[in-house]
């Protein structure tokens, strides 16, 4: 089932650069084309996951995994609330780090100038790492921590020129700016077929519904997989491992994609299933992209330098 979940990227490609044109059509490929005409300026993505059967069943409500992006300002807000009941043997260790509730909560804000995070586990872990040097910052380490500036992130090579809700490799053969006919041809070469299913409500809006069928045998031999390293054995698809399908929902008023559903089932054991549901909408009123009013500044770069020095390395060497 973990291999099946790796195929989520096939459908995630359809979400990239979405937003924009007002158009009414029952051509599913035209709907995809229209959705690629412009980007969301501000978008919130809520992700729900349900995995049944196998060794690691998992159930995450959409409220447990949320990230919001302000693309024009280059800001982001991420919230994760993992139920401890889903974490198995790790629960006792998390309790020792200060988790008292039923969830492991992690909040992250990037306000365009610096990266901030808040989690009892993170604060206690960092404090434990710094206690030997006697340089624990004053303040509440279970609250907001300022970890890295924009310059720090750039020096670490981990911050690009922009923020995107769905990162997509630069050289995938998906025609993001092509016409509907080219999109149809390319998707069919990848073993992906779209079918218009009518309209309905999704994420609180009137939306067009498109079903997605995936031929795994054809996808396994496609240039998409080869472009991801399949020809070198880095990315492979077991054609007998299961089935993969999905659903896309497009706002009828502006063409933006507002929902993605992904369904996977193992053929060897049909009790093993994975369903991922993604909602896209304007950020909730309580979602802030601003730096927290109160925070503790943590010398992460000094810690990184010390760790690399201890191993005789240099984090900034290219």
Sine and cosine of phi, psi and omega as CSV:
sin_phi,cos_phi,sin_psi,cos_psi,sin_omega,cos_omega
0.00,0.00,-0.53,0.85,0.04,-1.00
-0.89,0.45,-0.58,0.81,0.06,-1.00
-0.91,0.41,-0.62,0.78,0.01,-1.00
-0.89,0.45,-0.66,0.75,0.00,-1.00
-0.89,0.45,-0.44,0.90,0.03,-1.00
-0.89,0.46,-0.37,0.93,-0.02,-1.00
-0.98,0.19,0.00,1.00,0.06,-1.00
-0.82,0.57,-0.53,0.85,0.00,-1.00
-0.86,0.51,-0.47,0.88,0.02,-1.00
-0.87,0.50,-0.70,0.72,0.00,-1.00
-0.99,0.13,-0.47,0.88,0.01,-1.00
-0.89,0.46,-0.48,0.88,0.05,-1.00
-0.83,0.56,-0.57,0.82,-0.05,-1.00
-0.94,0.34,-0.27,0.96,-0.06,-1.00
-1.00,-0.01,-0.30,0.95,-0.12,-0.99
-0.89,0.46,0.62,-0.78,0.08,-1.00
0.80,0.60,0.74,0.68,-0.11,-0.99
-0.98,-0.21,0.52,-0.85,0.09,-1.00
0.53,-0.85,0.26,-0.97,0.39,-0.92
0.92,-0.39,-0.88,0.48,-0.10,-1.00
-1.00,0.08,0.61,-0.79,0.13,-0.99
-1.00,0.01,0.91,-0.41,-0.04,-1.00
-0.38,-0.93,0.56,-0.83,0.05,-1.00
-0.89,-0.46,0.83,-0.55,-0.02,-1.00
-0.39,-0.92,0.45,-0.90,0.11,-0.99
-0.95,-0.31,0.26,0.97,0.10,-1.00
-1.00,0.03,0.93,-0.38,-0.08,-1.00
-0.89,0.46,-0.52,0.85,-0.01,-1.00
-0.96,0.27,-0.53,0.85,0.09,-1.00
-0.93,0.37,-0.58,0.81,0.06,-1.00
-0.89,0.45,-0.67,0.74,0.06,-1.00
-0.89,0.45,-0.69,0.73,0.01,-1.00
-0.88,0.48,-0.72,0.70,0.00,-1.00
-0.88,0.47,-0.61,0.79,-0.04,-1.00
-0.93,0.36,-0.32,0.95,-0.01,-1.00
-1.00,-0.05,0.03,1.00,-0.11,-0.99
-0.95,0.32,-0.44,0.90,-0.02,-1.00
-0.44,-0.90,0.30,-0.95,-0.04,-1.00
-0.98,-0.19,0.38,-0.93,0.20,-0.98
-0.92,0.39,0.71,-0.70,0.17,-0.99
-0.96,0.27,-0.68,0.73,0.04,-1.00
-0.71,-0.70,0.78,-0.63,-0.04,-1.00
-0.59,-0.81,0.59,-0.80,0.13,-0.99
-0.90,-0.43,0.71,-0.71,-0.01,-1.00
-0.88,-0.48,0.87,-0.49,0.05,-1.00
-0.95,-0.32,0.75,-0.67,-0.11,-0.99
-0.83,-0.56,0.83,-0.55,0.10,-0.99
-0.93,-0.37,0.62,-0.78,-0.06,-1.00
-0.73,-0.68,0.71,-0.70,0.08,-1.00
-0.67,-0.74,0.91,-0.41,0.01,-1.00
-0.88,-0.47,0.81,-0.59,0.00,-1.00
-0.90,-0.45,0.39,-0.92,0.02,-1.00
0.95,0.31,-0.01,-1.00,0.03,-1.00
0.94,0.34,-0.21,-0.98,-0.08,-1.00
-1.00,0.08,-0.35,0.94,-0.11,-0.99
-0.75,-0.67,0.94,0.34,0.10,-1.00
-0.89,0.46,0.50,-0.87,-0.10,-1.00
-0.51,-0.86,0.67,-0.75,0.07,-1.00
-0.65,-0.76,0.91,-0.42,0.02,-1.00
-0.82,-0.57,0.84,-0.54,0.08,-1.00
-0.95,0.33,0.40,-0.92,-0.01,-1.00
-0.87,0.49,-0.42,0.91,0.03,-1.00
-0.95,0.30,-0.22,0.98,-0.07,-1.00
-1.00,0.06,-0.28,0.96,-0.06,-1.00
-0.61,-0.79,0.96,-0.28,-0.09,-1.00
-0.64,-0.77,0.71,-0.70,0.19,-0.98
-0.67,-0.74,0.60,-0.80,-0.05,-1.00
-0.82,-0.57,0.58,-0.81,-0.07,-1.00
-0.77,-0.64,0.73,-0.69,0.24,-0.97
-0.94,-0.33,1.00,-0.07,-0.16,-0.99
-0.93,0.36,-0.62,0.79,-0.04,-1.00
-0.92,0.40,-0.55,0.84,-0.01,-1.00
-1.00,-0.09,-0.15,0.99,-0.02,-1.00
0.92,0.39,0.70,0.72,-0.04,-1.00
-0.83,-0.55,0.37,-0.93,-0.01,-1.00
-0.51,-0.86,0.47,-0.88,0.08,-1.00
-0.68,-0.74,0.82,-0.57,-0.05,-1.00
-0.83,-0.56,0.69,-0.72,0.06,-1.00
-0.75,-0.67,0.78,-0.63,0.04,-1.00
-0.77,-0.64,0.75,-0.67,0.06,-1.00
-0.71,-0.70,1.00,-0.02,-0.07,-1.00
-1.00,0.05,0.84,-0.54,0.04,-1.00
-0.88,0.47,0.78,-0.62,-0.01,-1.00
-0.88,0.48,-0.48,0.88,0.00,-1.00
-0.89,0.46,-0.33,0.94,-0.01,-1.00
-1.00,0.02,-0.11,0.99,-0.17,-0.99
-0.98,-0.20,0.04,1.00,0.15,-0.99
0.84,0.54,-0.78,-0.62,-0.12,-0.99
-0.93,0.38,-0.24,0.97,-0.03,-1.00
-0.97,0.23,-0.19,0.98,-0.10,-1.00
-0.87,0.49,-0.70,0.71,-0.05,-1.00
-0.89,0.46,-0.63,0.78,0.03,-1.00
-0.92,0.39,-0.63,0.78,0.03,-1.00
-0.92,0.40,-0.61,0.79,0.05,-1.00
-0.86,0.51,-0.63,0.77,-0.02,-1.00
-0.93,0.38,-0.35,0.94,0.01,-1.00
-1.00,-0.06,0.06,1.00,0.12,-0.99
0.92,-0.38,0.12,0.99,0.04,-1.00
-0.98,0.18,0.87,-0.49,-0.04,-1.00
-0.92,-0.39,-0.33,0.95,-0.05,-1.00
-1.00,-0.02,-0.36,-0.93,-0.02,-1.00
-0.99,-0.11,-0.07,1.00,-0.05,-1.00
-0.73,-0.68,0.43,-0.90,0.17,-0.98
-1.00,-0.10,0.96,-0.29,-0.08,-1.00
-0.99,-0.14,0.72,-0.69,0.07,-1.00
-0.69,-0.72,0.80,-0.60,0.06,-1.00
-0.83,-0.55,0.67,-0.74,-0.02,-1.00
-0.72,-0.69,0.70,-0.71,0.11,-0.99
-0.78,-0.62,0.74,-0.67,0.22,-0.98
-0.89,-0.46,0.91,-0.41,-0.12,-0.99
-0.99,-0.12,0.23,0.97,-0.02,-1.00
0.99,-0.13,-0.34,0.94,-0.02,-1.00
-0.86,-0.51,-0.44,0.90,-0.05,-1.00
-0.38,-0.93,0.34,-0.94,0.00,-1.00
-0.96,-0.26,0.80,-0.60,0.00,-1.00
-0.86,-0.51,0.52,-0.85,0.04,-1.00
-0.57,-0.82,0.45,-0.89,0.02,-1.00
-0.63,-0.78,0.84,-0.54,0.07,-1.00
-0.19,-0.98,0.76,-0.65,0.04,-1.00
-0.81,0.58,-0.63,0.77,0.00,-1.00
-0.90,0.45,-0.71,0.70,-0.03,-1.00
-0.89,0.46,-0.72,0.69,-0.03,-1.00
-0.88,0.47,-0.72,0.70,0.00,-1.00
-0.92,0.39,-0.60,0.80,0.02,-1.00
-0.91,0.42,-0.70,0.71,0.02,-1.00
-0.91,0.42,-0.64,0.77,0.03,-1.00
-0.88,0.48,-0.65,0.76,0.03,-1.00
-0.90,0.44,-0.59,0.81,0.00,-1.00
-0.94,0.33,-0.51,0.86,-0.08,-1.00
-1.00,-0.08,-0.17,0.98,-0.12,-0.99
-0.89,0.45,-0.54,0.84,-0.03,-1.00
-0.92,0.38,-0.52,0.86,0.00,-1.00
-1.00,0.07,-0.19,0.98,0.00,-1.00
0.94,0.34,0.38,0.92,-0.06,-1.00
-0.91,-0.42,0.59,0.81,0.03,-1.00
-0.94,0.35,0.82,-0.57,-0.02,-1.00
-0.89,0.45,0.52,-0.85,0.06,-1.00
-0.96,0.28,0.61,-0.80,0.03,-1.00
0.82,-0.57,0.02,-1.00,-0.05,-1.00
-0.99,0.11,0.97,-0.25,-0.04,-1.00
-0.96,0.26,-0.16,0.99,0.07,-1.00
-1.00,0.04,-0.10,0.99,0.05,-1.00
-1.00,-0.05,-0.44,-0.90,-0.02,-1.00
-0.94,0.33,0.70,-0.72,0.04,-1.00
-0.87,-0.49,0.73,-0.68,0.14,-0.99
-1.00,0.00,0.90,-0.43,-0.15,-0.99
-0.99,-0.16,-0.76,0.64,-0.12,-0.99
-0.58,-0.82,0.62,-0.79,0.14,-0.99
-1.00,0.09,0.18,-0.98,0.05,-1.00
-0.86,0.50,-0.65,0.76,0.02,-1.00
-0.89,0.45,-0.62,0.78,0.04,-1.00
-0.88,0.47,-0.73,0.69,-0.02,-1.00
-0.88,0.47,-0.65,0.76,0.02,-1.00
-0.91,0.41,-0.62,0.79,0.00,-1.00
-0.93,0.36,-0.47,0.88,0.05,-1.00
-0.99,0.13,-0.11,0.99,0.02,-1.00
0.95,0.30,0.41,0.91,-0.08,-1.00
-0.92,-0.39,0.21,0.98,-0.01,-1.00
-0.76,-0.65,0.86,-0.52,-0.06,-1.00
-1.00,0.04,-0.25,-0.97,-0.03,-1.00
-0.99,0.13,-0.11,0.99,-0.01,-1.00
-0.22,-0.97,0.14,-0.99,0.00,-1.00
-0.92,-0.39,0.72,-0.70,-0.01,-1.00
-0.75,-0.66,0.70,-0.71,0.03,-1.00
-0.85,0.52,-0.53,0.85,-0.02,-1.00
-0.75,-0.67,0.99,-0.10,0.03,-1.00
-0.89,0.46,0.73,-0.68,0.00,-1.00
-0.78,-0.62,0.74,-0.67,0.04,-1.00
-0.79,0.62,0.56,-0.83,-0.13,-0.99
-0.91,0.40,-0.44,0.90,-0.17,-0.99
-0.90,-0.44,0.46,0.89,0.09,-1.00
-0.94,0.34,0.56,-0.83,-0.08,-1.00
-0.99,0.13,0.48,0.88,0.00,-1.00
-1.00,0.01,0.79,-0.62,-0.11,-0.99
-0.99,0.16,0.98,0.18,-0.14,-0.99
-0.91,0.42,-0.40,0.92,-0.01,-1.00
-0.88,-0.47,0.28,0.96,-0.06,-1.00
-0.99,0.11,0.06,-1.00,0.08,-1.00
-0.99,0.13,0.14,-0.99,-0.09,-1.00
-0.87,0.49,-0.61,0.79,-0.02,-1.00
-0.90,0.44,-0.64,0.77,0.01,-1.00
-0.94,0.35,-0.62,0.78,0.06,-1.00
-0.87,0.50,-0.71,0.70,0.00,-1.00
-0.87,0.50,-0.73,0.68,-0.02,-1.00
-0.88,0.48,-0.69,0.72,-0.04,-1.00
-0.93,0.37,-0.68,0.74,0.02,-1.00
-0.90,0.44,-0.67,0.75,0.01,-1.00
-0.90,0.43,-0.57,0.82,0.09,-1.00
-0.90,0.44,-0.45,0.89,0.02,-1.00
-1.00,0.03,-0.03,1.00,-0.02,-1.00
0.99,0.10,0.34,0.94,-0.04,-1.00
-0.93,-0.36,0.80,-0.60,0.00,-1.00
-0.85,-0.53,0.72,-0.69,0.01,-1.00
-0.95,-0.30,0.62,-0.78,0.02,-1.00
-0.70,-0.71,0.76,-0.64,0.03,-1.00
-0.97,0.26,0.78,-0.62,-0.09,-1.00
-0.92,-0.39,0.11,0.99,-0.02,-1.00
0.97,-0.23,-0.30,-0.95,-0.05,-1.00
-0.85,-0.53,0.29,-0.96,0.01,-1.00
-0.09,-1.00,-0.13,-0.99,-0.03,-1.00
-0.99,-0.14,0.72,-0.69,0.07,-1.00
-0.52,-0.85,0.75,-0.67,-0.02,-1.00
0.81,0.58,0.54,0.84,0.07,-1.00
0.98,0.19,0.19,0.98,0.00,-1.00
-0.79,-0.62,0.35,-0.94,0.10,-1.00
-0.97,0.25,0.86,-0.52,-0.17,-0.99
-0.71,-0.70,0.52,-0.86,0.15,-0.99
-0.99,0.13,0.67,-0.75,-0.08,-1.00
-0.94,-0.34,0.81,-0.59,0.03,-1.00
-0.84,-0.54,0.80,-0.60,0.07,-1.00
-1.00,0.01,0.58,-0.81,-0.02,-1.00
-0.87,-0.49,0.84,-0.55,0.08,-1.00
-0.93,-0.36,0.67,-0.74,-0.04,-1.00
-0.84,-0.54,0.84,-0.54,0.10,-0.99
-1.00,0.00,0.98,-0.21,-0.10,-0.99
-0.90,0.43,-0.55,0.84,0.01,-1.00
-0.89,0.45,-0.69,0.73,0.00,-1.00
-0.95,0.32,-0.63,0.78,0.03,-1.00
-0.89,0.46,-0.62,0.79,-0.03,-1.00
-0.87,0.50,-0.49,0.87,-0.04,-1.00
-0.98,-0.18,0.08,1.00,-0.11,-0.99
-0.99,0.17,0.31,-0.95,0.05,-1.00
-0.92,0.40,-0.42,0.91,0.03,-1.00
-0.86,0.51,-0.78,0.63,-0.01,-1.00
-0.93,0.37,-0.66,0.75,0.04,-1.00
-0.88,0.47,-0.60,0.80,0.02,-1.00
-0.92,0.39,-0.38,0.92,0.04,-1.00
-1.00,-0.03,0.07,1.00,0.06,-1.00
0.96,-0.28,0.17,0.98,-0.04,-1.00
-0.88,0.48,-0.59,0.81,-0.02,-1.00
-0.92,0.39,-0.35,0.94,0.02,-1.00
-0.99,-0.15,0.06,1.00,0.02,-1.00
1.00,0.08,0.02,1.00,-0.02,-1.00
-0.97,0.24,-0.56,0.83,0.03,-1.00
-0.77,-0.63,0.89,-0.45,-0.01,-1.00
-0.74,-0.67,0.37,-0.93,0.03,-1.00
-0.80,-0.61,0.85,-0.53,0.12,-0.99
-0.99,0.17,0.94,-0.34,-0.12,-0.99
-0.90,0.43,-0.33,0.94,-0.02,-1.00
-0.98,-0.18,0.12,0.99,-0.14,-0.99
-0.98,0.19,-0.34,0.94,-0.01,-1.00
0.20,-0.98,-0.21,-0.98,0.05,-1.00
-0.87,-0.50,0.44,-0.90,-0.01,-1.00
-0.65,-0.76,0.75,-0.66,0.05,-1.00
-0.51,-0.86,0.05,-1.00,-0.03,-1.00
-0.25,-0.97,0.03,-1.00,0.04,-1.00
-0.63,-0.78,0.64,-0.77,0.06,-1.00
-0.86,-0.52,0.59,-0.81,0.00,-1.00
-0.78,-0.63,0.78,-0.63,-0.07,-1.00
-0.87,-0.50,0.78,-0.62,0.04,-1.00
-0.86,0.51,0.85,-0.53,-0.06,-1.00
-0.94,0.34,-0.32,0.95,-0.04,-1.00
-0.99,0.12,-0.44,0.90,-0.05,-1.00
-0.64,-0.77,-0.04,1.00,0.06,-1.00
1.00,0.10,-0.10,1.00,-0.03,-1.00
-0.93,0.37,0.54,-0.84,0.11,-0.99
-0.98,0.20,0.76,-0.65,-0.07,-1.00
-0.86,-0.51,-0.12,0.99,0.00,-1.00
-0.39,-0.92,0.60,-0.80,0.08,-1.00
-0.67,-0.74,0.79,-0.61,0.10,-1.00
-0.86,-0.50,0.68,-0.73,-0.01,-1.00
-0.81,-0.59,0.76,-0.65,-0.05,-1.00
-0.81,-0.59,0.79,-0.61,0.02,-1.00
-0.73,-0.68,0.64,-0.77,0.02,-1.00
-0.67,-0.74,0.69,-0.72,0.06,-1.00
-0.97,0.23,0.69,-0.72,0.05,-1.00
-0.99,0.15,-0.43,0.91,0.00,-1.00
-0.98,0.21,-0.44,0.90,0.03,-1.00
-0.51,-0.86,0.99,-0.17,-0.10,-0.99
-0.92,0.38,-0.15,0.99,0.09,-1.00
-0.97,0.23,-0.25,0.97,0.05,-1.00
-1.00,0.02,0.94,-0.33,-0.01,-1.00
-0.73,-0.68,0.37,-0.93,0.09,-1.00
-0.65,-0.76,0.79,-0.61,0.05,-1.00
-0.79,-0.61,0.79,-0.62,0.03,-1.00
-0.85,-0.53,0.79,-0.61,-0.01,-1.00
-0.86,-0.51,0.80,-0.60,-0.08,-1.00
-0.83,-0.56,0.81,-0.59,0.09,-1.00
-0.93,-0.36,0.67,-0.74,0.07,-1.00
-0.86,-0.51,0.75,-0.66,-0.02,-1.00
-0.30,-0.95,0.10,-0.99,0.07,-1.00
-0.88,0.47,0.55,-0.84,-0.02,-1.00
-0.84,0.54,0.62,-0.78,0.06,-1.00
-0.86,0.50,0.40,-0.92,-0.07,-1.00
-0.88,0.48,-0.48,0.88,-0.03,-1.00
-1.00,0.06,-0.01,1.00,-0.03,-1.00
-1.00,0.09,0.86,-0.51,-0.02,-1.00
-0.93,-0.35,0.61,-0.79,0.08,-1.00
-0.96,-0.28,0.10,1.00,-0.05,-1.00
-1.00,-0.01,0.42,-0.91,0.06,-1.00
-0.88,0.47,0.63,-0.78,0.04,-1.00
-0.88,0.48,0.52,-0.86,-0.04,-1.00
-0.92,0.40,-0.59,0.81,0.00,-1.00
-0.84,-0.54,0.70,-0.72,0.01,-1.00
-0.34,-0.94,0.33,-0.95,0.10,-0.99
-0.95,-0.32,0.77,-0.63,0.00,-1.00
-1.00,0.07,0.84,-0.55,-0.04,-1.00
-0.96,-0.28,0.77,-0.63,-0.04,-1.00
-0.98,0.22,0.92,0.39,-0.06,-1.00
-0.89,0.47,-0.67,0.75,-0.05,-1.00
-0.90,0.44,-0.61,0.79,0.05,-1.00
-0.91,0.42,-0.62,0.78,0.03,-1.00
-0.90,0.44,-0.68,0.73,0.02,-1.00
-0.89,0.46,-0.69,0.72,0.01,-1.00
-0.88,0.48,-0.65,0.76,0.01,-1.00
-0.91,0.41,-0.68,0.73,0.00,-1.00
-0.90,0.44,-0.70,0.72,-0.01,-1.00
-0.92,0.39,-0.59,0.81,0.03,-1.00
-0.91,0.42,-0.58,0.81,0.00,-1.00
-0.91,0.42,-0.43,0.90,0.00,-1.00
-0.97,-0.23,0.14,0.99,0.06,-1.00
0.95,0.30,0.39,0.92,-0.02,-1.00
-0.92,-0.40,0.04,-1.00,0.03,-1.00
-0.67,-0.74,0.93,-0.38,-0.07,-1.00
-0.88,0.47,-0.38,0.92,-0.10,-1.00
-1.00,-0.09,-0.01,1.00,0.06,-1.00
-0.95,0.31,0.64,-0.77,0.01,-1.00
-1.00,-0.06,0.00,0.00,0.00,0.00
